[in-house]
Amino acid sequence: MLLSTKIDILSFDAYNYAQSLSLYPSEVKSFLDRKGNIAWGIVPNDELLLAKETA
């Protein structure tokens, strides 16, 4: 999995896929324990979804 590599920052689409991260609790914990950072992309990247959020 990506979290077991030497990356420092994991940036992902949390708006659509936040639940996916919960499938790997031990990997996330290990990543954070080694001072990794998670960039939560919470702004929708789909124009229709964005319009719903800002309407």
C-alpha positions, 0 to 999 in steps of 0.5 A: 500500500502507498502508506508503507512507502517513504512518502511524507504527505498523502493527499487524497479526495476525502470528499468522495473517499474518506471512508476508504482510509478507514479500511486501513487503520493500522497502516494509517497509524504507522504512517502518522507515527512516523510523522507522515501527514494527511492532506484531506481534500474536502472541497468537491472536485466535481462541478455538480457536487460543488454547485450543490455544496455552495448553493 
